[in-house]
Amino acid sequence: MARKCWIERNKRKAKTVAKYADLRHQLKKEKDYIGLTMLPRDASPTRLVNRCEVSGRRRGFLRRFRLSRIAFRQMASHGLIPGVTKSSW
């Protein structure tokens, strides 16, 4: 499990990105790069980290399911993810 402060920090960054999204778009459209540098660093969407919804882990993240590989395997084995079955051949 990731530390709570890391998860909360990422949520705070997501709020900041959403808050400044329209302004960033407008400044980019006008090519006002000085105005862009005046915005907070966390207003950039590249500062967000993909984190697992269950454990908060950021490495081994599967975008389609928004889970880490470990949480995905555990939930799939228990049949908690619809449409996912263990393959065999």
C-alpha positions as CSV (number, residue, x, y, z in Angstrom):
1,M,0.0,0.0,0.0
2,A,1.3,3.4,-0.9
3,R,1.7,6.0,1.7
4,K,-1.5,8.1,2.3
5,C,0.4,11.4,1.7
6,W,1.5,10.3,-1.8
7,I,-2.1,9.4,-2.7
8,E,-3.4,12.7,-1.3
9,R,-0.7,14.7,-3.0
10,N,-1.7,13.2,-6.4
11,K,-5.4,14.1,-5.7
12,R,-4.4,17.6,-4.9
13,K,-2.4,17.8,-8.1
14,A,-5.4,16.5,-10.1
15,K,-7.6,19.3,-8.6
16,T,-4.9,21.9,-9.6
17,V,-4.8,20.6,-13.1
18,A,-8.6,20.8,-13.4
19,K,-8.6,24.3,-12.0
20,Y,-6.1,25.7,-14.5
21,A,-7.0,23.6,-17.6
22,D,-9.0,26.3,-19.4
23,L,-6.4,29.0,-18.6
24,R,-3.5,26.7,-19.8
25,H,-5.4,26.0,-23.0
26,Q,-6.0,29.6,-23.7
27,L,-2.4,30.6,-23.0
28,K,-1.1,27.9,-25.2
29,K,-3.5,29.0,-28.0
30,E,-2.1,32.5,-27.7
31,K,1.5,31.2,-27.5
32,D,2.0,33.1,-24.2
33,Y,4.8,31.0,-22.8
34,I,5.7,33.6,-20.2
35,G,2.1,33.4,-18.9
36,L,2.4,29.6,-18.7
37,T,5.5,29.9,-16.6
38,M,3.6,32.1,-14.1
39,L,1.2,29.2,-13.4
40,P,1.9,26.8,-10.6
41,R,4.0,23.8,-11.5
42,D,1.3,21.4,-10.5
43,A,-1.0,22.9,-13.1
44,S,0.7,20.8,-15.7
45,P,-1.0,17.5,-16.5
46,T,2.3,15.8,-16.9
47,R,2.9,16.1,-13.1
48,L,0.0,13.6,-12.5
49,V,0.9,10.0,-11.8
50,N,-1.3,7.0,-12.7
51,R,-2.0,5.2,-9.4
52,C,-3.9,2.0,-8.6
53,E,-7.4,2.6,-7.3
54,V,-7.0,-0.2,-4.7
55,S,-3.4,0.0,-3.4
56,G,-2.1,3.4,-4.7
57,R,0.8,1.7,-6.4
58,R,2.2,3.6,-9.4
59,R,4.5,1.0,-11.0
60,G,3.0,-1.9,-13.0
61,F,-0.2,0.2,-13.7
62,L,-2.7,-1.1,-16.2
63,R,-4.6,1.8,-17.7
64,R,-7.6,-0.1,-19.0
65,F,-8.5,-1.3,-15.5
66,R,-6.9,1.5,-13.4
67,L,-5.2,-1.2,-11.3
68,S,-1.7,-2.3,-10.6
69,R,-0.6,-5.7,-11.9
70,I,-0.8,-7.2,-8.4
71,A,-4.3,-5.9,-7.6
72,F,-5.5,-6.9,-11.1
73,R,-4.2,-10.5,-10.7
74,Q,-5.7,-10.8,-7.3
75,M,-9.1,-9.5,-8.3
76,A,-9.2,-11.4,-11.6
77,S,-8.4,-14.7,-9.7
78,H,-11.4,-14.0,-7.4
79,G,-13.6,-13.2,-10.4
80,L,-14.2,-9.6,-9.3
81,I,-13.4,-8.1,-12.8
82,P,-16.2,-8.9,-15.3
83,G,-15.1,-10.3,-18.6
84,V,-11.6,-11.3,-17.5
85,T,-10.8,-15.0,-17.4
86,K,-7.6,-16.9,-17.0
87,S,-6.3,-18.1,-20.3
88,S,-5.3,-21.7,-21.0
89,W,-4.2,-23.4,-24.1
